[in-house]
């Protein structure tokens, strides 16, 4: 029973490039949350998705960031034209239903040079 | 109003001692209060959680105390062990809403042998 999977685990990008982070939820889970963790800080909510729908994107920066969770395949967090301030650990979590426990993946550590 | 304030920022405890981490919140709509444990390079893992209808919940060496009137909750780790050395995050959410977790800033616990 595989847990939440994220890839890549580490991603290095130069300023101006695009970063694509992937999250495969646990089997049977249809709710995905993305969080960002800056160095030495707590996790900050970014976006909540269900299959094919963005439910709450109140934590997403207005520009350059987008997320999707297609009917088939993993959820994708996309960051266009990355800047150094985007360097962080990005975690996704999945849950079976909205109110139930969230299980976190191992994270993708993005470094922007 | 969406903040969760966590203290202390760091904590050093001797093996066998009691570790106590405190959190406070403002939003009375929060009704789910989990604690997560995070080891370096890993994703957060749920440790224990409580809802406001009980004042205390115990699982093994871990206990959550909840004070609804004071809007505070705390994690107690009894008989602390070196293997407990990790960063601990409290969080809060509204389970009837989108259940996005609002995290505290974290407490870095070091248990010395």
Interface residues (C-beta under 8 A of the other chain):
Chain A: X4 X33 X35 X41 X42 X43 X44 X45 X48 X55 X56 X59 X91 X93 X95 X98 X99 X100 X101 X102 X103 X104 X105 X106 X107
Chain B: X6 X32 X34 X36 X41 X42 X43 X44 X45 X46 X49 X89 X95 X96 X98 X99 X100 X101 X102 X103 X104 X105 X106
